[in-house]
Amino acid sequence: MQSLTLDLESAMRDVEQLLAASCSSDEPLLTEMARRMVLAGGKRIRPRIMLLSYMACGARQALPELIEAAAGIELIHTATLVHDDIIDRGELRRGVPATQREHGPDRAIILGDFLFTQGFLLSARQDAEVVRLTGAACRKLAEGELKELQALFDADLSLERYMDIIFCKTAAPLEACGRVGAHFAGRDEWQDALGAYGKHLGLAFQVSDDLLDLRGDPARTGKPRGTDLRSGAPNAAVLLGARNGARAKMQEFLAKRVRTEEDVQAALDALARSGAAQEAQRLAEEHAARAVEALSPLPDSPAKRELLAQVRALPVRPA
């Protein structure tokens, strides 16, 4: 286990160095904005899953191409966060003022475009399969953003539509990371297994995150309880509650042109009584279990155990 940690963390340091180098621009303000956003941190779950998938296939040496692809997907992810903050009028991101808050939406759009370009440049250096997988995930990201906008404050949103949205926005990039890792290791026959792992890990993560928003855990989410309710963003717990005992209260809440803080708290109380949290918990646990099952074709290894640990780290336990 110790040798895995050393190898993995060494590779992650290489990813970090490449991320820092990719922030450089001939325009000083663009460099400053990029460094502030990219180097503010984050879980780096996408490059980590790519590297671990590669290692779980038996590979022992981190190829330069793998490091480039891992950094590329992280830059693309960061670009989507910049654009998300413009759409959501976000104030904070990774503990620092959001770019759109500090520099305005016009400059934030330019930063997002720059980070997308830098990420694509790294990904485009790879073979056709890596480019295809990365491009397909990016297409899903864009589709998911539009689908989410169309679903804002939609009291009749179906669970199937919601799952499609979070697949596009969260799960598809993680699925691509698993597949790219297998491909770089020369084990394309394990692409489906590692892709399914990434997909269900992403779905379980997003439903868990929705549950934290309902219950309130600012230390983990960085947002106050009920943020999704205030913004009208699709949320598994809100959706499941609206299908059950909280339907009347949610329809009343969503029908209002002006929603006060008292309205938000009343809606949250109704959702708590509806059993929505328990249903969302079961949904998250179902996808966590499917992520674990997806890895069954792979032989036991420290890297596989670390992938399983990523599932166990999800906040899906009952409150």
C-alpha positions in Angstrom: 0.0 0.0 0.0 2.8 2.4 0.8 4.4 1.9 -2.7 1.0 2.7 -4.3 0.7 5.9 -2.2 4.2 7.0 -3.2 3.6 6.3 -6.9 0.2 7.8 -7.0 1.1 10.9 -5.1 4.2 11.4 -7.2 2.1 11.2 -10.3 -0.4 13.7 -8.8 2.4 16.1 -8.1 3.3 15.9 -11.8 -0.3 16.7 -12.6 -0.2 19.7 -10.3 3.0 21.0 -11.9 1.4 20.7 -15.4 -1.7 22.5 -14.2 0.4 25.3 -12.9 2.3 25.5 -16.1 -0.9 25.6 -18.1 -2.0 28.8 -16.3 0.6 30.8 -18.1 -0.6 33.3 -20.7 1.0 36.3 -22.5 -1.7 38.4 -20.8 -0.8 38.9 -17.1 -4.4 39.3 -15.9 -5.4 36.0 -17.6 -2.4 34.3 -15.9 -3.4 35.7 -12.5 -7.1 34.7 -12.9 -6.1 31.2 -14.1 -3.6 30.6 -11.3 -6.1 31.8 -8.6 -8.8 29.5 -9.9 -6.7 26.4 -10.8 -4.3 26.5 -7.9 -7.0 27.2 -5.2 -7.2 23.4 -4.8 -10.1 21.1 -5.2 -10.4 17.3 -4.7 -8.7 16.5 -8.0 -11.0 13.4 -8.2 -11.0 13.2 -12.0 -7.2 13.0 -12.5 -7.0 10.7 -9.4 -9.6 8.3 -10.8 -7.8 8.3 -14.2 -4.4 7.5 -12.6 -5.9 4.8 -10.3 -7.8 3.2 -13.2 -4.5 3.0 -15.1 -2.7 1.4 -12.1 -5.6 -1.0 -11.4 -5.0 -2.4 -14.9 -1.5 -3.5 -13.8 0.5 -0.5 -15.2 3.4 0.5 -13.1 4.9 3.7 -14.6 3.0 7.0 -15.1 3.4 7.9 -18.8 3.9 11.6 -19.7 0.8 11.2 -21.9 -1.3 10.0 -19.0 -0.2 13.0 -16.9 -1.2 15.3 -19.8 -4.6 13.7 -20.2 -5.2 13.8 -16.4 -4.3 17.5 -16.2 -6.4 18.2 -19.3 -9.6 16.8 -17.9 -9.0 18.8 -14.7 -8.6 22.0 -16.6 -11.8 21.3 -18.5 -13.6 20.6 -15.3 -12.3 23.9 -13.8 -13.5 25.8 -16.9 -17.0 24.4 -16.3 -16.9 25.7 -12.7 -16.0 29.2 -13.9 -18.9 29.2 -16.3 -21.2 27.6 -13.6 -20.5 30.6 -11.3 -21.5 33.0 -14.0 -24.8 31.2 -14.5 -25.4 30.8 -10.8 -23.9 34.2 -9.8 -21.7 32.3 -7.4 -19.8 34.3 -4.8 -17.2 31.8 -3.7 -15.4 28.9 -5.3 -12.8 26.7 -3.6 -12.7 29.2 -0.7 -11.8 32.2 -2.8 -14.0 34.8 -4.5 -15.5 33.4 -7.7 -13.9 34.9 -10.8 -17.2 36.4 -12.0 -17.6 38.1 -8.5 -14.0 39.5 -8.5 -13.5 40.4 -12.1 -17.0 40.4 -13.6 -18.8 37.9 -15.9 -17.1 39.2 -19.1 -13.6 38.4 -17.9 -14.9 35.1 -16.3 -16.2 33.9 -19.7 -12.7 34.6 -21.2 -11.1 32.7 -18.3 -13.4 29.7 -18.8 -12.6 29.7 -22.6 -8.9 29.9 -21.8 -9.0 26.9 -19.4 -11.1 24.9 -21.9 -8.6 25.6 -24.6 -5.6 24.7 -22.4 -7.3 21.4 -21.4 -8.2 20.5 -25.0 -4.6 21.3 -26.1 -3.3 18.7 -23.6 -6.0 16.1 -24.5 -5.4 16.7 -28.2 -1.8 15.5 -27.9 -3.0 12.0 -27.2 -4.2 9.2 -29.6 -7.6 9.3 -31.3 -9.3 7.1 -28.6 -8.4 9.5 -25.8 -9.5 12.5 -27.9 -12.8 10.7 -28.6 -13.5 9.9 -25.0 -12.6 13.4 -23.7 -14.6 15.1 -26.5 -17.7 12.9 -25.8 -17.5 13.8 -22.1 -17.2 17.5 -22.9 -20.2 17.3 -25.2 -22.2 15.8 -22.3 -21.1 18.6 -20.0 -22.5 21.2 -22.4 -25.7 19.3 -22.8 -26.1 18.9 -19.1 -25.6 22.6 -18.5 -28.5 23.4 -20.9 -30.7 20.6 -19.5 -30.2 21.9 -16.0 -31.1 25.5 -17.0 -34.3 24.2 -18.6 -35.1 22.3 -15.4 -34.8 25.2 -13.0 -37.8 25.6 -10.7 -39.6 22.7 -12.5 -42.0 21.0 -10.0 -42.8 18.2 -12.5 -39.2 17.2 -13.3 -39.0 13.4 -13.6 -36.5 11.3 -11.8 -35.3 10.0 -15.1 -34.7 13.5 -16.5 -32.8 14.4 -13.3 -30.6 11.4 -13.5 -29.8 12.3 -17.1 -28.8 15.8 -16.0 -26.4 14.6 -13.3 -25.0 11.9 -15.6 -24.1 14.6 -18.2 -22.6 17.1 -15.6 -20.9 14.8 -13.1 -20.8 11.2 -14.1 -19.8 11.3 -17.8 -16.4 13.0 -17.1 -15.7 10.4 -14.4 -16.7 7.6 -16.7 -14.3 9.0 -19.3 -11.5 9.1 -16.7 -11.9 5.4 -16.0 -12.0 4.5 -19.7 -8.9 6.6 -20.5 -7.0 5.0 -17.6 -7.7 1.5 -19.0 -6.8 2.6 -22.5 -3.4 4.0 -21.5 -2.7 0.7 -19.7 -3.4 -1.2 -22.9 -6.4 -2.9 -21.3 -9.3 -1.7 -23.5 -11.2 -4.8 -22.4 -11.6 -3.2 -19.0 -12.8 0.1 -20.3 -16.4 -0.9 -19.7 -15.8 -1.9 -16.1 -13.8 1.2 -15.2 -16.2 3.4 -17.1 -19.1 2.0 -15.2 -17.3 2.5 -12.0 -16.7 6.2 -12.8 -20.3 6.6 -13.9 -21.9 5.2 -10.8 -19.3 6.9 -8.5 -20.3 10.2 -10.1 -24.1 9.5 -9.8 -23.7 8.5 -6.1 -21.5 11.5 -5.4 -24.1 14.0 -6.9 -27.1 12.5 -5.1 -25.0 12.5 -1.9 -24.2 16.2 -2.5 -27.9 16.9 -3.0 -28.6 15.2 0.3 -26.0 17.3 2.1 -27.7 20.4 0.7 -31.0 19.4 2.2 -29.6 18.4 5.6 -27.1 21.2 5.8 -23.3 20.6 5.9 -21.5 23.9 4.9 -18.1 22.4 6.0 -18.4 19.9 3.2 -20.4 21.7 0.6 -19.3 25.3 1.2 -22.9 26.3 0.9 -25.7 27.0 3.4 -28.6 24.5 3.8 -31.2 24.8 1.0 -28.9 26.5 -1.6 -30.5 24.4 -4.4 -34.0 25.3 -3.3 -33.1 29.0 -3.4 -31.6 28.7 -6.9 -34.2 26.3 -8.2 -31.4 23.8 -9.2 -32.5 20.2 -9.7 -31.9 18.2 -6.5 -32.6 14.6 -5.9 -33.9 15.1 -2.3 -36.1 18.0 -3.4 -37.4 16.0 -6.4 -38.2 12.9 -4.3 -39.9 14.9 -1.6 -42.0 16.7 -4.2 -43.2 13.3 -5.5 -44.4 12.3 -2.0 -45.6 14.2 1.1 -44.1 17.6 0.3 -45.7 17.9 -3.2 -48.2 20.6 -2.2 -45.7 22.7 -0.3 -43.2 22.4 -3.1 -45.7 23.5 -5.8 -46.7 26.4 -3.6 -43.0 27.3 -3.1 -42.1 27.1 -6.8 -45.2 29.1 -7.9 -44.1 32.2 -5.9 -42.5 35.0 -7.8 -40.7 36.2 -4.7 -39.4 33.5 -2.2 -38.5 34.7 1.3 -36.1 33.0 3.7 -39.2 31.9 5.7 -40.6 30.2 2.5 -37.3 28.4 2.1 -37.3 27.1 5.7 -40.9 26.0 5.4 -40.1 24.1 2.2 -37.1 22.5 3.9 -39.3 21.4 6.9 -41.8 19.9 4.6 -39.1 18.0 2.7 -37.7 16.7 6.1 -41.2 15.3 7.0 -41.7 13.7 3.6 -39.0 11.1 3.9 -37.1 12.6 1.0 -33.7 12.3 2.7 -34.2 8.6 3.3 -35.2 8.0 -0.4 -32.2 10.1 -1.6 -30.0 8.1 0.7 -31.2 4.8 -0.8 -30.6 6.1 -4.3 -27.1 7.2 -3.5 -26.3 3.9 -1.9 -27.7 2.0 -4.9 -25.2 3.7 -7.2 -22.4 3.4 -4.7 -23.0 -0.4 -4.7 -23.1 -0.5 -8.5 -19.7 1.3 -8.6 -18.3 -1.3 -6.3 -19.8 -4.1 -8.4 -18.4 -2.7 -11.6 -14.9 -3.3 -10.3 -15.4 -7.0 -9.8 -13.8 -8.1 -13.1 -10.5 -6.5 -12.1 -8.0 -8.5 -10.0 -7.3 -7.4 -6.4 -4.6 -4.8 -6.1 -3.7 -1.7 -4.0 -5.0 0.5 -6.8 -8.4 -1.3 -6.9 -8.7 -1.1 -3.1 -8.0 2.6 -3.4 -10.8 2.9 -6.0 -13.1 1.1 -3.6 -12.0 3.5 -0.9 -13.2 6.4 -3.0 -16.7 4.9 -2.9 -16.5 4.4 0.9 -15.5 8.1 1.3 -18.8 9.3 -0.2 -21.1 11.0 2.3 -24.0 8.5 1.9 -24.3 7.4 5.5 -27.6 8.3 7.3 -27.4 11.4 9.4 
